[in-house]
């Protein structure tokens, strides 16, 4: 009897798994909805290294012209304004992870496919790692292991791009143990985003201009302020009464609601503040367009990564590996964060 079967490393299976892995990983990430090639996205996906060789991308920011101009028949020649252009750059590198079975006898004892569970496990691993990489970058978290930082060093928040819970607090170390997260910080961060130079460009999305990522304990602080006018509960009710709504998938992806044209998204990966003299705290962040950049290498994309299967010990053990050549970085021009404003607070966890 003739049968059709596909063995280890069958080309069509490998191609299917390589595409399915990254696609499903991105579906479960908090930041995937904010990625895209256009400059209006929170995470701009650069395609330079995807289309050709190289391990470094340099991108630029042109500042707005601010000269007064020349009126009437005044002489314009000699009064021209020079363009001011700043550059930033980041690198890509390879990151891989793998799963290996204990052997055919070990596989015999379990009621599931090691190969399929390895795919699911690596999908979850990549989803978590991509979120962690991007959160570490946009918050400027202290992270010396580049495997958790998108193969590029993280950069601490610019001093002018931080909004503290209280006006008299000037550093994360000075945050009081009673300075919990509030909508005041979001309001002030939005005001600063609109007035700083360069102005933080809104994200190209319907219904909101900015995205704020906050820790679950910061969400708890908002919910516990239910008796305060303008609290989270009041804002949510007003949003529903006004007919505003979010896509159901966004709610399932951690979105809490919209306040002051800002989408609030909850994520437990927000970095711990290690400089507080007492208590614990977390660093939230408000983001605009081009807050960070992401790039992948040749033969990779946000729809595809590598999938390799290999047999060991006389074909007794199956190993599967998934990898990607990629890089991520917060956008920083002239030593100032382009589109991120951090909002640290105590959480008393």
Secondary structure, 3 states (H helix, E strand, C coil): CCCCCCCCCCHHHHHHHHHHHHHHHHHCCCCHHHEECCCCCCEEEECHHHHCCCCEEEEEEECCCCCCCCCCCCCCCCCCCCCCEEEEEEECEEEEEEEECCCHHHHHCCCCCHHHHHHHHHHHHHHHHHHHHHHHHHHCCCCCCHHHCCCCCCCCCCHHHECCCCCCCCCHHHCCCCCECCHHHHHHHHHHHHHCCCCCCCCCCCCCCEEEEECHHHHHHHHCCCCCCCCHHHHHHHHHHCCCCCCHHHHHCCEEEEECCEEEEECCCCCECCCCCCCCEEEEEEECCCCEEEEECCCCECCECEEEEEEECCCCEEEEEEEEEEEEEECEECCEECCEEEEEEECCC
